[in-house]
């Protein structure tokens, strides 16, 4: 039941991706590279905060490169 926040390096939340449960999402969440307005994000480094309802949080960095 983990969910994910996509953020800029300064902590601005671009999008929240909520888990629909393991029966629907399996054990993964997918980000399509878009912000909450539906626009593709610019090239750069972003933070992914994967969190559980219990409060456990895992932070990762991801690089987006657009041609």
mmCIF file as Biopython writes it, N, C-alpha, C and O atoms, coordinates in Angstrom:
data_model
#
loop_
_atom_site.group_PDB
_atom_site.id
_atom_site.type_symbol
_atom_site.label_atom_id
_atom_site.label_alt_id
_atom_site.label_comp_id
_atom_site.label_asym_id
_atom_site.label_entity_id
_atom_site.label_seq_id
_atom_site.pdbx_PDB_ins_code
_atom_site.Cartn_x
_atom_site.Cartn_y
_atom_site.Cartn_z
_atom_site.occupancy
_atom_site.B_iso_or_equiv
_atom_site.auth_seq_id
_atom_site.auth_asym_id
_atom_site.pdbx_PDB_model_num
ATOM 1   N N  . UNK A ? 1  ? 0.807  -1.208 0.000   1.0 0.0 1  A 1 
ATOM 2   C CA . UNK A ? 1  ? 0.000  0.000  0.000   1.0 0.0 1  A 1 
ATOM 3   C C  . UNK A ? 1  ? 0.843  1.261  0.000   1.0 0.0 1  A 1 
ATOM 4   O O  . UNK A ? 1  ? 0.394  2.301  0.482   1.0 0.0 1  A 1 
ATOM 5   N N  . UNK A ? 2  ? 2.056  1.190  -0.532  1.0 0.0 2  A 1 
ATOM 6   C CA . UNK A ? 2  ? 2.917  2.362  -0.601  1.0 0.0 2  A 1 
ATOM 7   C C  . UNK A ? 2  ? 2.401  3.334  -1.654  1.0 0.0 2  A 1 
ATOM 8   O O  . UNK A ? 2  ? 1.766  2.931  -2.628  1.0 0.0 2  A 1 
ATOM 9   N N  . UNK A ? 3  ? 2.682  4.620  -1.448  1.0 0.0 3  A 1 
ATOM 10  C CA . UNK A ? 3  ? 2.373  5.650  -2.420  1.0 0.0 3  A 1 
ATOM 11  C C  . UNK A ? 3  ? 3.650  6.432  -2.681  1.0 0.0 3  A 1 
ATOM 12  O O  . UNK A ? 3  ? 4.659  6.203  -2.014  1.0 0.0 3  A 1 
ATOM 13  N N  . UNK A ? 4  ? 3.625  7.357  -3.646  1.0 0.0 4  A 1 
ATOM 14  C CA . UNK A ? 4  ? 4.853  8.035  -4.031  1.0 0.0 4  A 1 
ATOM 15  C C  . UNK A ? 4  ? 4.595  9.504  -4.323  1.0 0.0 4  A 1 
ATOM 16  O O  . UNK A ? 4  ? 3.592  9.869  -4.937  1.0 0.0 4  A 1 
ATOM 17  N N  . UNK A ? 5  ? 5.535  10.351 -3.863  1.0 0.0 5  A 1 
ATOM 18  C CA . UNK A ? 5  ? 5.551  11.759 -4.210  1.0 0.0 5  A 1 
ATOM 19  C C  . UNK A ? 5  ? 6.715  11.993 -5.159  1.0 0.0 5  A 1 
ATOM 20  O O  . UNK A ? 5  ? 7.818  11.499 -4.926  1.0 0.0 5  A 1 
ATOM 21  N N  . UNK A ? 6  ? 6.473  12.747 -6.232  1.0 0.0 6  A 1 
ATOM 22  C CA . UNK A ? 6  ? 7.527  13.176 -7.142  1.0 0.0 6  A 1 
ATOM 23  C C  . UNK A ? 6  ? 7.779  14.642 -6.826  1.0 0.0 6  A 1 
ATOM 24  O O  . UNK A ? 6  ? 6.862  15.461 -6.877  1.0 0.0 6  A 1 
ATOM 25  N N  . UNK A ? 7  ? 9.044  14.974 -6.493  1.0 0.0 7  A 1 
ATOM 26  C CA . UNK A ? 7  ? 9.363  16.323 -6.027  1.0 0.0 7  A 1 
ATOM 27  C C  . UNK A ? 7  ? 10.599 16.876 -6.719  1.0 0.0 7  A 1 
ATOM 28  O O  . UNK A ? 7  ? 11.438 16.126 -7.217  1.0 0.0 7  A 1 
ATOM 29  N N  . UNK A ? 8  ? 10.696 18.197 -6.741  1.0 0.0 8  A 1 
ATOM 30  C CA . UNK A ? 8  ? 11.931 18.849 -7.166  1.0 0.0 8  A 1 
ATOM 31  C C  . UNK A ? 8  ? 12.942 18.706 -6.031  1.0 0.0 8  A 1 
ATOM 32  O O  . UNK A ? 8  ? 12.585 18.305 -4.924  1.0 0.0 8  A 1 
ATOM 33  N N  . UNK A ? 9  ? 14.197 19.033 -6.307  1.0 0.0 9  A 1 
ATOM 34  C CA . UNK A ? 9  ? 15.227 18.909 -5.274  1.0 0.0 9  A 1 
ATOM 35  C C  . UNK A ? 9  ? 14.998 19.842 -4.095  1.0 0.0 9  A 1 
ATOM 36  O O  . UNK A ? 9  ? 15.491 19.578 -2.998  1.0 0.0 9  A 1 
ATOM 37  N N  . UNK A ? 10 ? 14.261 20.926 -4.301  1.0 0.0 10 A 1 
ATOM 38  C CA . UNK A ? 10 ? 13.967 21.826 -3.184  1.0 0.0 10 A 1 
ATOM 39  C C  . UNK A ? 10 ? 12.675 21.464 -2.446  1.0 0.0 10 A 1 
ATOM 40  O O  . UNK A ? 10 ? 12.219 22.214 -1.584  1.0 0.0 10 A 1 
ATOM 41  N N  . UNK A ? 11 ? 12.084 20.301 -2.791  1.0 0.0 11 A 1 
ATOM 42  C CA . UNK A ? 11 ? 10.936 19.797 -2.046  1.0 0.0 11 A 1 
ATOM 43  C C  . UNK A ? 11 ? 9.576  20.161 -2.594  1.0 0.0 11 A 1 
ATOM 44  O O  . UNK A ? 11 ? 8.566  19.812 -1.984  1.0 0.0 11 A 1 
ATOM 45  N N  . UNK A ? 12 ? 9.506  20.850 -3.725  1.0 0.0 12 A 1 
ATOM 46  C CA . UNK A ? 12 ? 8.224  21.194 -4.329  1.0 0.0 12 A 1 
ATOM 47  C C  . UNK A ? 12 ? 7.573  19.926 -4.894  1.0 0.0 12 A 1 
ATOM 48  O O  . UNK A ? 12 ? 8.166  19.249 -5.734  1.0 0.0 12 A 1 
ATOM 49  N N  . UNK A ? 13 ? 6.372  19.605 -4.441  1.0 0.0 13 A 1 
ATOM 50  C CA . UNK A ? 13 ? 5.686  18.389 -4.886  1.0 0.0 13 A 1 
ATOM 51  C C  . UNK A ? 13 ? 5.073  18.619 -6.258  1.0 0.0 13 A 1 
ATOM 52  O O  . UNK A ? 13 ? 4.245  19.511 -6.442  1.0 0.0 13 A 1 
ATOM 53  N N  . UNK A ? 14 ? 5.494  17.799 -7.222  1.0 0.0 14 A 1 
ATOM 54  C CA . UNK A ? 14 ? 4.987  17.895 -8.585  1.0 0.0 14 A 1 
ATOM 55  C C  . UNK A ? 14 ? 3.803  16.966 -8.816  1.0 0.0 14 A 1 
ATOM 56  O O  . UNK A ? 14 ? 2.891  17.277 -9.582  1.0 0.0 14 A 1 
ATOM 57  N N  . UNK A ? 15 ? 3.832  15.821 -8.141  1.0 0.0 15 A 1 
ATOM 58  C CA . UNK A ? 15 ? 2.763  14.844 -8.353  1.0 0.0 15 A 1 
ATOM 59  C C  . UNK A ? 15 ? 2.748  13.826 -7.216  1.0 0.0 15 A 1 
ATOM 60  O O  . UNK A ? 15 ? 3.789  13.468 -6.665  1.0 0.0 15 A 1 
ATOM 61  N N  . UNK A ? 16 ? 1.562  13.377 -6.886  1.0 0.0 16 A 1 
ATOM 62  C CA . UNK A ? 16 ? 1.399  12.293 -5.910  1.0 0.0 16 A 1 
ATOM 63  C C  . UNK A ? 16 ? 0.766  11.115 -6.642  1.0 0.0 16 A 1 
ATOM 64  O O  . UNK A ? 16 ? -0.246 11.261 -7.326  1.0 0.0 16 A 1 
ATOM 65  N N  . UNK A ? 17 ? 1.375  9.961  -6.487  1.0 0.0 17 A 1 
ATOM 66  C CA . UNK A ? 17 ? 0.869  8.738  -7.104  1.0 0.0 17 A 1 
ATOM 67  C C  . UNK A ? 17 ? 0.472  7.801  -5.973  1.0 0.0 17 A 1 
ATOM 68  O O  . UNK A ? 17 ? 1.322  7.282  -5.249  1.0 0.0 17 A 1 
ATOM 69  N N  . UNK A ? 18 ? -0.821 7.594  -5.834  1.0 0.0 18 A 1 
ATOM 70  C CA . UNK A ? 18 ? -1.332 6.755  -4.749  1.0 0.0 18 A 1 
ATOM 71  C C  . UNK A ? 18 ? -1.476 5.317  -5.222  1.0 0.0 18 A 1 
ATOM 72  O O  . UNK A ? 18 ? -1.917 5.053  -6.340  1.0 0.0 18 A 1 
ATOM 73  N N  . UNK A ? 19 ? -1.103 4.414  -4.362  1.0 0.0 19 A 1 
ATOM 74  C CA . UNK A ? 19 ? -1.267 2.994  -4.653  1.0 0.0 19 A 1 
ATOM 75  C C  . UNK A ? 19 ? -2.748 2.640  -4.650  1.0 0.0 19 A 1 
ATOM 76  O O  . UNK A ? 19 ? -3.521 3.123  -3.822  1.0 0.0 19 A 1 
ATOM 77  N N  . UNK A ? 20 ? -3.121 1.793  -5.586  1.0 0.0 20 A 1 
ATOM 78  C CA . UNK A ? 20 ? -4.490 1.294  -5.622  1.0 0.0 20 A 1 
ATOM 79  C C  . UNK A ? 20 ? -4.575 -0.093 -4.992  1.0 0.0 20 A 1 
ATOM 80  O O  . UNK A ? 20 ? -5.597 -0.770 -5.095  1.0 0.0 20 A 1 
ATOM 81  N N  . UNK A ? 21 ? -3.498 -0.505 -4.344  1.0 0.0 21 A 1 
ATOM 82  C CA . UNK A ? 21 ? -3.465 -1.802 -3.684  1.0 0.0 21 A 1 
ATOM 83  C C  . UNK A ? 21 ? -2.675 -2.813 -4.493  1.0 0.0 21 A 1 
ATOM 84  O O  . UNK A ? 21 ? -2.550 -2.691 -5.712  1.0 0.0 21 A 1 
ATOM 85  N N  . UNK A ? 22 ? -2.157 -3.789 -3.819  1.0 0.0 22 A 1 
ATOM 86  C CA . UNK A ? 22 ? -1.295 -4.777 -4.468  1.0 0.0 22 A 1 
ATOM 87  C C  . UNK A ? 22 ? -2.044 -5.602 -5.518  1.0 0.0 22 A 1 
ATOM 88  O O  . UNK A ? 22 ? -1.428 -6.090 -6.466  1.0 0.0 22 A 1 
ATOM 89  N N  . UNK A ? 23 ? -3.354 -5.765 -5.364  1.0 0.0 23 A 1 
ATOM 90  C CA . UNK A ? 23 ? -4.127 -6.518 -6.357  1.0 0.0 23 A 1 
ATOM 91  C C  . UNK A ? 23 ? -4.197 -5.794 -7.696  1.0 0.0 23 A 1 
ATOM 92  O O  . UNK A ? 23 ? -4.356 -6.438 -8.733  1.0 0.0 23 A 1 
ATOM 93  N N  . UNK A ? 24 ? -4.081 -4.465 -7.693  1.0 0.0 24 A 1 
ATOM 94  C CA . UNK A ? 24 ? -4.150 -3.678 -8.926  1.0 0.0 24 A 1 
ATOM 95  C C  . UNK A ? 24 ? -2.750 -3.275 -9.396  1.0 0.0 24 A 1 
ATOM 96  O O  . UNK A ? 24 ? -2.406 -3.486 -10.559 1.0 0.0 24 A 1 
ATOM 97  N N  . UNK A ? 25 ? -1.936 -2.695 -8.497  1.0 0.0 25 A 1 
ATOM 98  C CA . UNK A ? 25 ? -0.609 -2.193 -8.855  1.0 0.0 25 A 1 
ATOM 99  C C  . UNK A ? 25 ? 0.489  -3.254 -8.792  1.0 0.0 25 A 1 
ATOM 100 O O  . UNK A ? 25 ? 1.578  -3.048 -9.326  1.0 0.0 25 A 1 
ATOM 101 N N  . UNK A ? 26 ? 0.215  -4.373 -8.153  1.0 0.0 26 A 1 
ATOM 102 C CA . UNK A ? 26 ? 1.292  -5.329 -7.901  1.0 0.0 26 A 1 
ATOM 103 C C  . UNK A ? 26 ? 2.240  -4.728 -6.887  1.0 0.0 26 A 1 
ATOM 104 O O  . UNK A ? 26 ? 1.806  -4.028 -5.972  1.0 0.0 26 A 1 
ATOM 105 N N  . UNK A ? 27 ? 3.523  -4.989 -7.035  1.0 0.0 27 A 1 
ATOM 106 C CA . UNK A ? 27 ? 4.491  -4.448 -6.081  1.0 0.0 27 A 1 
ATOM 107 C C  . UNK A ? 27 ? 5.279  -3.283 -6.666  1.0 0.0 27 A 1 
ATOM 108 O O  . UNK A ? 27 ? 6.434  -3.065 -6.300  1.0 0.0 27 A 1 
ATOM 109 N N  . UNK A ? 28 ? 4.654  -2.530 -7.580  1.0 0.0 28 A 1 
ATOM 110 C CA . UNK A ? 28 ? 5.345  -1.393 -8.178  1.0 0.0 28 A 1 
ATOM 111 C C  . UNK A ? 28 ? 4.384  -0.230 -8.421  1.0 0.0 28 A 1 
ATOM 112 O O  . UNK A ? 28 ? 3.177  -0.422 -8.574  1.0 0.0 28 A 1 
ATOM 113 N N  . UNK A ? 29 ? 4.943  0.970  -8.452  1.0 0.0 29 A 1 
ATOM 114 C CA . UNK A ? 29 ? 4.213  2.165  -8.841  1.0 0.0 29 A 1 
ATOM 115 C C  . UNK A ? 29 ? 4.893  2.719  -10.087 1.0 0.0 29 A 1 
ATOM 116 O O  . UNK A ? 29 ? 6.113  2.623  -10.220 1.0 0.0 29 A 1 
ATOM 117 N N  . UNK A ? 30 ? 4.123  3.291  -10.991 1.0 0.0 30 A 1 
ATOM 118 C CA . UNK A ? 30 ? 4.666  3.788  -12.249 1.0 0.0 30 A 1 
ATOM 119 C C  . UNK A ? 30 ? 4.407  5.287  -12.356 1.0 0.0 30 A 1 
ATOM 120 O O  . UNK A ? 30 ? 3.293  5.759  -12.132 1.0 0.0 30 A 1 
ATOM 121 N N  . UNK A ? 31 ? 5.467  6.028  -12.706 1.0 0.0 31 A 1 
ATOM 122 C CA . UNK A ? 31 ? 5.356  7.462  -12.974 1.0 0.0 31 A 1 
ATOM 123 C C  . UNK A ? 31 ? 5.594  7.674  -14.457 1.0 0.0 31 A 1 
ATOM 124 O O  . UNK A ? 31 ? 6.587  7.190  -15.000 1.0 0.0 31 A 1 
ATOM 125 N N  . UNK A ? 32 ? 4.702  8.389  -15.115 1.0 0.0 32 A 1 
ATOM 126 C CA . UNK A ? 32 ? 4.784  8.604  -16.561 1.0 0.0 32 A 1 
ATOM 127 C C  . UNK A ? 32 ? 5.569  9.853  -16.950 1.0 0.0 32 A 1 
ATOM 128 O O  . UNK A ? 32 ? 5.580  10.230 -18.122 1.0 0.0 32 A 1 
ATOM 129 N N  . UNK A ? 33 ? 6.224  10.499 -15.989 1.0 0.0 33 A 1 
ATOM 130 C CA . UNK A ? 33 ? 7.037  11.676 -16.284 1.0 0.0 33 A 1 
ATOM 131 C C  . UNK A ? 33 ? 6.256  12.979 -16.330 1.0 0.0 33 A 1 
ATOM 132 O O  . UNK A ? 33 ? 6.784  14.009 -16.750 1.0 0.0 33 A 1 
ATOM 133 N N  . UNK A ? 34 ? 4.992  12.938 -15.895 1.0 0.0 34 A 1 
ATOM 134 C CA . UNK A ? 34 ? 4.148  14.140 -15.932 1.0 0.0 34 A 1 
ATOM 135 C C  . UNK A ? 34 ? 3.929  14.696 -14.523 1.0 0.0 34 A 1 
ATOM 136 O O  . UNK A ? 34 ? 4.004  13.973 -13.529 1.0 0.0 34 A 1 
ATOM 137 N N  . UNK A ? 35 ? 3.657  15.993 -14.471 1.0 0.0 35 A 1 
ATOM 138 C CA . UNK A ? 35 ? 3.315  16.621 -13.197 1.0 0.0 35 A 1 
ATOM 139 C C  . UNK A ? 35 ? 1.802  16.501 -12.967 1.0 0.0 35 A 1 
ATOM 140 O O  . UNK A ? 35 ? 1.104  15.860 -13.752 1.0 0.0 35 A 1 
ATOM 141 N N  . UNK A ? 36 ? 1.306  17.111 -11.905 1.0 0.0 36 A 1 
ATOM 142 C CA . UNK A ? 36 ? -0.120 16.975 -11.574 1.0 0.0 36 A 1 
ATOM 143 C C  . UNK A ? 36 ? -1.036 17.673 -12.579 1.0 0.0 36 A 1 
ATOM 144 O O  . UNK A ? 36 ? -2.231 17.381 -12.624 1.0 0.0 36 A 1 
ATOM 145 N N  . UNK A ? 37 ? -0.492 18.594 -13.391 1.0 0.0 37 A 1 
ATOM 146 C CA . UNK A ? 37 ? -1.283 19.259 -14.432 1.0 0.0 37 A 1 
ATOM 147 C C  . UNK A ? 37 ? -1.294 18.461 -15.738 1.0 0.0 37 A 1 
ATOM 148 O O  . UNK A ? 37 ? -1.984 18.832 -16.687 1.0 0.0 37 A 1 
ATOM 149 N N  . UNK A ? 38 ? -0.534 17.371 -15.784 1.0 0.0 38 A 1 
ATOM 150 C CA . UNK A ? 38 ? -0.490 16.546 -16.985 1.0 0.0 38 A 1 
ATOM 151 C C  . UNK A ? 38 ? 0.616  16.904 -17.955 1.0 0.0 38 A 1 
ATOM 152 O O  . UNK A ? 38 ? 0.706  16.321 -19.035 1.0 0.0 38 A 1 
ATOM 153 N N  . UNK A ? 39 ? 1.468  17.866 -17.580 1.0 0.0 39 A 1 
ATOM 154 C CA . UNK A ? 39 ? 2.574  18.285 -18.434 1.0 0.0 39 A 1 
ATOM 155 C C  . UNK A ? 39 ? 3.823  17.463 -18.111 1.0 0.0 39 A 1 
ATOM 156 O O  . UNK A ? 39 ? 4.073  17.131 -16.952 1.0 0.0 39 A 1 
ATOM 157 N N  . UNK A ? 40 ? 4.610  17.136 -19.154 1.0 0.0 40 A 1 
ATOM 158 C CA . UNK A ? 40 ? 5.869  16.447 -18.915 1.0 0.0 40 A 1 
ATOM 159 C C  . UNK A ? 40 ? 6.823  17.370 -18.171 1.0 0.0 40 A 1 
ATOM 160 O O  . UNK A ? 40 ? 6.894  18.564 -18.464 1.0 0.0 40 A 1 
ATOM 161 N N  . UNK A ? 41 ? 7.562  16.812 -17.199 1.0 0.0 41 A 1 
ATOM 162 C CA . UNK A ? 41 ? 8.529  17.612 -16.458 1.0 0.0 41 A 1 
ATOM 163 C C  . UNK A ? 41 ? 9.743  17.885 -17.331 1.0 0.0 41 A 1 
ATOM 164 O O  . UNK A ? 41 ? 9.974  17.181 -18.314 1.0 0.0 41 A 1 
ATOM 165 N N  . UNK A ? 42 ? 10.504 18.881 -16.987 1.0 0.0 42 A 1 
ATOM 166 C CA . UNK A ? 42 ? 11.723 19.246 -17.711 1.0 0.0 42 A 1 
ATOM 167 C C  . UNK A ? 42 ? 12.844 18.280 -17.362 1.0 0.0 42 A 1 
ATOM 168 O O  . UNK A ? 42 ? 12.765 17.548 -16.376 1.0 0.0 42 A 1 
ATOM 169 N N  . UNK A ? 43 ? 13.890 18.288 -18.185 1.0 0.0 43 A 1 
ATOM 170 C CA . UNK A ? 43 ? 15.084 17.509 -17.857 1.0 0.0 43 A 1 
ATOM 171 C C  . UNK A ? 43 ? 15.624 17.992 -16.521 1.0 0.0 43 A 1 
ATOM 172 O O  . UNK A ? 43 ? 15.615 19.190 -16.238 1.0 0.0 43 A 1 
ATOM 173 N N  . UNK A ? 44 ? 16.088 17.071 -15.711 1.0 0.0 44 A 1 
ATOM 174 C CA . UNK A ? 44 ? 16.643 17.432 -14.414 1.0 0.0 44 A 1 
ATOM 175 C C  . UNK A ? 44 ? 16.614 16.262 -13.461 1.0 0.0 44 A 1 
ATOM 176 O O  . UNK A ? 44 ? 16.264 15.141 -13.831 1.0 0.0 44 A 1 
ATOM 177 N N  . UNK A ? 45 ? 16.987 16.541 -12.230 1.0 0.0 45 A 1 
ATOM 178 C CA . UNK A ? 45 ? 17.011 15.532 -11.171 1.0 0.0 45 A 1 
ATOM 179 C C  . UNK A ? 45 ? 15.807 15.759 -10.271 1.0 0.0 45 A 1 
ATOM 180 O O  . UNK A ? 45 ? 15.509 16.890 -9.890  1.0 0.0 45 A 1 
ATOM 181 N N  . UNK A ? 46 ? 15.121 14.678 -9.937  1.0 0.0 46 A 1 
ATOM 182 C CA . UNK A ? 46 ? 13.916 14.741 -9.115  1.0 0.0 46 A 1 
ATOM 183 C C  . UNK A ? 46 ? 14.030 13.749 -7.964  1.0 0.0 46 A 1 
ATOM 184 O O  . UNK A ? 46 ? 14.773 12.770 -8.039  1.0 0.0 46 A 1 
ATOM 185 N N  . UNK A ? 47 ? 13.293 14.016 -6.915  1.0 0.0 47 A 1 
ATOM 186 C CA . UNK A ? 47 ? 13.233 13.118 -5.762  1.0 0.0 47 A 1 
ATOM 187 C C  . UNK A ? 47 ? 11.948 12.316 -5.816  1.0 0.0 47 A 1 
ATOM 188 O O  . UNK A ? 47 ? 10.886 12.840 -6.151  1.0 0.0 47 A 1 
ATOM 189 N N  . UNK A ? 48 ? 12.055 11.044 -5.485  1.0 0.0 48 A 1 
ATOM 190 C CA . UNK A ? 48 ? 10.890 10.181 -5.318  1.0 0.0 48 A 1 
ATOM 191 C C  . UNK A ? 48 ? 10.826 9.808  -3.849  1.0 0.0 48 A 1 
ATOM 192 O O  . UNK A ? 48 ? 11.770 9.228  -3.311  1.0 0.0 48 A 1 
ATOM 193 N N  . UNK A ? 49 ? 9.736  10.131 -3.205  1.0 0.0 49 A 1 
ATOM 194 C CA . UNK A ? 49 ? 9.515  9.758  -1.807  1.0 0.0 49 A 1 
ATOM 195 C C  . UNK A ? 49 ? 8.448  8.680  -1.798  1.0 0.0 49 A 1 
ATOM 196 O O  . UNK A ? 49 ? 7.271  8.948  -2.043  1.0 0.0 49 A 1 
ATOM 197 N N  . UNK A ? 50 ? 8.874  7.459  -1.512  1.0 0.0 50 A 1 
ATOM 198 C CA . UNK A ? 50 ? 7.948  6.332  -1.448  1.0 0.0 50 A 1 
ATOM 199 C C  . UNK A ? 50 ? 7.602  6.136  0.022   1.0 0.0 50 A 1 
ATOM 200 O O  . UNK A ? 50 ? 8.488  5.961  0.859   1.0 0.0 50 A 1 
ATOM 201 N N  . UNK A ? 51 ? 6.315  6.165  0.327   1.0 0.0 51 A 1 
ATOM 202 C CA . UNK A ? 51 ? 5.924  6.114  1.731   1.0 0.0 51 A 1 
ATOM 203 C C  . UNK A ? 51 ? 4.782  5.125  1.952   1.0 0.0 51 A 1 
ATOM 204 O O  . UNK A ? 51 ? 3.976  4.851  1.063   1.0 0.0 51 A 1 
ATOM 205 N N  . UNK A ? 52 ? 4.753  4.608  3.171   1.0 0.0 52 A 1 
ATOM 206 C CA . UNK A ? 52 ? 3.704  3.678  3.605   1.0 0.0 52 A 1 
ATOM 207 C C  . UNK A ? 52 ? 2.804  4.365  4.613   1.0 0.0 52 A 1 
ATOM 208 O O  . UNK A ? 52 ? 3.215  5.336  5.247   1.0 0.0 52 A 1 
ATOM 209 N N  . UNK A ? 53 ? 1.576  3.874  4.770   1.0 0.0 53 A 1 
ATOM 210 C CA . UNK A ? 53 ? 0.674  4.451  5.772   1.0 0.0 53 A 1 
ATOM 211 C C  . UNK A ? 53 ? 1.262  4.437  7.185   1.0 0.0 53 A 1 
ATOM 212 O O  . UNK A ? 53 ? 0.891  5.267  8.015   1.0 0.0 53 A 1 
ATOM 213 N N  . UNK A ? 54 ? 2.175  3.501  7.464   1.0 0.0 54 A 1 
ATOM 214 C CA . UNK A ? 54 ? 2.781  3.409  8.793   1.0 0.0 54 A 1 
ATOM 215 C C  . UNK A ? 54 ? 3.760  4.546  9.062   1.0 0.0 54 A 1 
ATOM 216 O O  . UNK A ? 54 ? 4.193  4.733  10.199  1.0 0.0 54 A 1 
ATOM 217 N N  . UNK A ? 55 ? 4.119  5.317  8.012   1.0 0.0 55 A 1 
ATOM 218 C CA . UNK A ? 55 ? 5.046  6.421  8.179   1.0 0.0 55 A 1 
ATOM 219 C C  . UNK A ? 55 ? 6.442  6.138  7.654   1.0 0.0 55 A 1 
ATOM 220 O O  . UNK A ? 55 ? 7.266  7.052  7.625   1.0 0.0 55 A 1 
ATOM 221 N N  . UNK A ? 56 ? 6.744  4.929  7.244   1.0 0.0 56 A 1 
ATOM 222 C CA . UNK A ? 56 ? 8.044  4.575  6.687   1.0 0.0 56 A 1 
ATOM 223 C C  . UNK A ? 56 ? 8.222  5.256  5.330   1.0 0.0 56 A 1 
ATOM 224 O O  . UNK A ? 56 ? 7.351  5.176  4.464   1.0 0.0 56 A 1 
ATOM 225 N N  . UNK A ? 57 ? 9.364  5.927  5.158   1.0 0.0 57 A 1 
ATOM 226 C CA . UNK A ? 57 ? 9.623  6.668  3.912   1.0 0.0 57 A 1 
ATOM 227 C C  . UNK A ? 57 ? 10.975 6.253  3.343   1.0 0.0 57 A 1 
ATOM 228 O O  . UNK A ? 57 ? 11.952 6.118  4.079   1.0 0.0 57 A 1 
ATOM 229 N N  . UNK A ? 58 ? 11.024 6.055  2.041   1.0 0.0 58 A 1 
ATOM 230 C CA . UNK A ? 58 ? 12.268 5.784  1.319   1.0 0.0 58 A 1 
ATOM 231 C C  . UNK A ? 58 ? 12.428 6.871  0.267   1.0 0.0 58 A 1 
ATOM 232 O O  . UNK A ? 58 ? 11.512 7.108  -0.520  1.0 0.0 58 A 1 
ATOM 233 N N  . UNK A ? 59 ? 13.582 7.536  0.241   1.0 0.0 59 A 1 
ATOM 234 C CA . UNK A ? 59 ? 13.847 8.600  -0.729  1.0 0.0 59 A 1 
ATOM 235 C C  . UNK A ? 59 ? 14.818 8.084  -1.783  1.0 0.0 59 A 1 
ATOM 236 O O  . UNK A ? 59 ? 15.796 7.409  -1.462  1.0 0.0 59 A 1 
ATOM 237 N N  . UNK A ? 60 ? 14.540 8.407  -3.038  1.0 0.0 60 A 1 
ATOM 238 C CA . UNK A ? 60 ? 15.419 8.058  -4.156  1.0 0.0 60 A 1 
ATOM 239 C C  . UNK A ? 60 ? 15.506 9.237  -5.086  1.0 0.0 60 A 1 
ATOM 240 O O  . UNK A ? 60 ? 14.614 10.086 -5.102  1.0 0.0 60 A 1 
ATOM 241 N N  . UNK A ? 61 ? 16.579 9.304  -5.872  1.0 0.0 61 A 1 
ATOM 242 C CA . UNK A ? 61 ? 16.722 10.335 -6.901  1.0 0.0 61 A 1 
ATOM 243 C C  . UNK A ? 61 ? 16.533 9.692  -8.266  1.0 0.0 61 A 1 
ATOM 244 O O  . UNK A ? 61 ? 16.875 8.527  -8.469  1.0 0.0 61 A 1 
ATOM 245 N N  . UNK A ? 62 ? 15.986 10.462 -9.195  1.0 0.0 62 A 1 
ATOM 246 C CA . UNK A ? 62 ? 15.817 10.003 -10.565 1.0 0.0 62 A 1 
ATOM 247 C C  . UNK A ? 62 ? 16.195 11.159 -11.488 1.0 0.0 62 A 1 
ATOM 248 O O  . UNK A ? 62 ? 15.909 12.321 -11.198 1.0 0.0 62 A 1 
ATOM 249 N N  . UNK A ? 63 ? 16.841 10.824 -12.599 1.0 0.0 63 A 1 
ATOM 250 C CA . UNK A ? 63 ? 17.216 11.831 -13.583 1.0 0.0 63 A 1 
ATOM 251 C C  . UNK A ? 63 ? 16.316 11.679 -14.809 1.0 0.0 63 A 1 
ATOM 252 O O  . UNK A ? 63 ? 16.147 10.582 -15.340 1.0 0.0 63 A 1 
ATOM 253 N N  . UNK A ? 64 ? 15.749 12.788 -15.241 1.0 0.0 64 A 1 
ATOM 254 C CA . UNK A ? 64 ? 14.925 12.817 -16.458 1.0 0.0 64 A 1 
ATOM 255 C C  . UNK A ? 64 ? 15.742 13.531 -17.530 1.0 0.0 64 A 1 
ATOM 256 O O  . UNK A ? 64 ? 16.216 14.648 -17.322 1.0 0.0 64 A 1 
ATOM 257 N N  . UNK A ? 65 ? 15.900 12.875 -18.680 1.0 0.0 65 A 1 
ATOM 258 C CA . UNK A ? 65 ? 16.607 13.468 -19.809 1.0 0.0 65 A 1 
ATOM 259 C C  . UNK A ? 65 ? 15.678 13.454 -21.005 1.0 0.0 65 A 1 
ATOM 260 O O  . UNK A ? 65 ? 15.258 12.393 -21.467 1.0 0.0 65 A 1 
ATOM 261 N N  . UNK A ? 66 ? 15.360 14.644 -21.505 1.0 0.0 66 A 1 
ATOM 262 C CA . UNK A ? 66 ? 14.462 14.758 -22.657 1.0 0.0 66 A 1 
ATOM 263 C C  . UNK A ? 66 ? 15.287 15.051 -23.895 1.0 0.0 66 A 1 
ATOM 264 O O  . UNK A ? 66 ? 16.237 15.832 -23.841 1.0 0.0 66 A 1 
ATOM 265 N N  . UNK A ? 67 ? 14.935 14.435 -25.000 1.0 0.0 67 A 1 
ATOM 266 C CA . UNK A ? 67 ? 15.632 14.672 -26.267 1.0 0.0 67 A 1 
ATOM 267 C C  . UNK A ? 67 ? 15.107 15.921 -26.927 1.0 0.0 67 A 1 
ATOM 268 O O  . UNK A ? 67 ? 15.569 16.289 -28.006 1.0 0.0 67 A 1 
#
